[in-house]
Amino acid sequence: MNNVTEIVALFRQQAELEFRILAGRVDAVATEREWESTRRRLIVHPEALRAVLETAGALQRSPDAVPVRDVTAFGGSH
């Protein structure tokens, strides 16, 4: 479940960074670097990543809007 928790948190961070880049609220270069770092961290736990994405698809939500408890209830990675 720790990996799922981390993946959900990273998806939320990624969504926030994308919003900040698109809104022009911060230094885009620094934010884009942070976004790239977040993307690299997402692929470290492929099972948890897949579980979150599958749950998001089943619930018709974006991955950053899926609670950890829904991933684990759906049979996601631990």
C-alpha positions as CSV (number, residue, x, y, z in Angstrom):
1,M,0.0,0.0,0.0
2,N,2.9,2.4,0.6
3,N,3.8,2.2,-3.1
4,V,0.2,3.0,-4.0
5,T,0.2,5.9,-1.6
6,E,3.4,7.3,-3.1
7,I,2.1,6.9,-6.7
8,V,-1.2,8.7,-5.9
9,A,0.7,11.5,-4.2
10,L,3.0,11.7,-7.3
11,F,0.0,11.9,-9.6
12,R,-1.4,14.8,-7.5
13,Q,2.0,16.5,-7.5
14,Q,2.2,16.1,-11.3
15,A,-1.2,17.6,-11.8
16,E,-0.4,20.6,-9.7
17,L,2.9,21.1,-11.5
18,E,1.1,20.9,-14.9
19,F,-1.4,23.4,-13.7
20,R,1.3,25.8,-12.5
21,I,3.2,25.5,-15.8
22,L,0.1,26.1,-17.9
23,A,-1.1,29.0,-15.7
24,G,2.3,30.7,-16.0
25,R,2.4,31.1,-12.2
26,V,6.1,30.2,-11.6
27,D,9.4,29.8,-13.2
28,A,8.5,27.3,-16.0
29,V,12.0,25.9,-16.4
30,A,12.3,25.0,-12.7
31,T,8.8,23.7,-12.5
32,E,9.3,21.6,-15.7
33,R,12.4,20.1,-14.1
34,E,10.4,19.1,-11.0
35,W,7.7,17.7,-13.3
36,E,10.3,15.5,-15.1
37,S,11.6,14.3,-11.7
38,T,8.1,13.4,-10.7
39,R,7.6,11.4,-13.9
40,R,10.8,9.5,-13.3
41,R,9.7,8.6,-9.8
42,L,6.3,7.4,-11.1
43,I,7.9,4.6,-13.1
44,V,9.9,3.2,-10.1
45,H,6.9,1.2,-8.9
46,P,5.3,-0.3,-12.1
47,E,2.8,-2.5,-10.2
48,A,1.4,0.4,-8.1
49,L,1.4,2.6,-11.2
50,R,-0.6,0.1,-13.1
51,A,-3.0,-0.4,-10.2
52,V,-3.7,3.3,-9.9
53,L,-4.2,3.7,-13.7
54,E,-6.5,0.7,-13.8
55,T,-8.5,1.9,-10.9
56,A,-8.8,5.4,-12.4
57,G,-10.0,3.9,-15.7
58,A,-12.5,1.7,-14.0
59,L,-13.8,4.7,-11.9
60,Q,-13.6,7.0,-14.9
61,R,-11.5,9.5,-13.0
62,S,-8.1,11.0,-13.6
63,P,-5.3,9.2,-11.7
64,D,-4.7,12.2,-9.4
65,A,-8.4,12.0,-8.2
66,V,-8.3,8.4,-7.1
67,P,-8.1,7.8,-3.4
68,V,-5.7,5.1,-2.1
69,R,-8.5,3.2,-0.5
70,D,-10.2,2.8,-3.9
71,V,-7.1,1.4,-5.4
72,T,-6.7,-1.1,-2.6
73,A,-10.4,-1.9,-2.6
74,F,-10.2,-2.5,-6.4
75,G,-7.5,-5.0,-5.8
76,G,-4.5,-2.8,-6.4
77,S,-0.9,-3.3,-5.6
78,H,0.4,-3.3,-2.0
